[in-house]
Amino acid sequence: MKGVALALALLVASPAAGAQSAAPVPNRPAATPSTRTPAEQTAFTRGHALMAEFLALKVERLWNAFTPDVQAQYGSLAGFTAFRKTGFEQYGKETRVVRERTFTQGGEALYVRSSIYEKFPDQVWAFVMGFTGEKITSFGVLLEDERTDDPVALGD
């Protein structure tokens, strides 16, 4: 989970995500196809393929790529399947990929897919996968950006 926390801190935070100040900027920008390290290219290729299956409600290969620590976040394959199905029911299908990127942090090659879903077209969600070798050592999802002009009510 360490990599996901770090990756989340590196994403551009929005007021909707609860950020009070600017998010830290990574030491180097996200890798582009021409600047990716071999580990980042592998993370991009595998992450892209695993996300395609995940979005199609096929979670087994992704589950099997998780380390035991990542699997423990969901308890079991059935728990992870329920997590995905609930997400689909609440947010609907992915309608647009905003961007995909990779970078390396703390020994993990991170793949981040930012996209929009049909039931919340004003929100950009980021899925983060951290790869260490062949295994996924981090996995998470967060609201990356809310693109709305609605006023935000602040608490006391």
Steps between C-alpha positions, in 0.01 A plus 500: 500500500803726543529554126133588458519757779804654335343488156186661632706781648663552162175535310360844447272552797172684468292676764249218464769255603550693823832660420574822683819583309675404180604137473869420487637467150698186410873543446443446129187516286302191415680290243397523138538205260841627390631559854364197686746271669460128420321452835265790424426363153421160650277668761323694225443193282388275786302773676314591182411136430398424858285815516321396180406171667411670829269743319338203322427350845769233459711523815676165533828585321529827689429322830764238425758770426448660844742431782345346813504845665293651220262203500455548876347844432202323342499180706435257217439473129127514579554825693700650216235392249231664716713819514514513120131420451400767751717753318336411170151532649579838658707660221409317181728438205815691422413758236833674447864447584646837601857371509721206586844552646785327675774604737734332745494574871659309785587196289149467356413564138160668524230492234220756537184501287280807538154476352138613508198277567148529361312574823742774613618680187646792700744284697835354402596182684856369516584132532854441623696175468850469642718226356806354666628240260210290379278564802260784574616638831253793510147550370255779562244737358434863583315804380762691307298797383148632521415715201197690615419862578268407787576683825658290770361535852777513754452382857559718805 
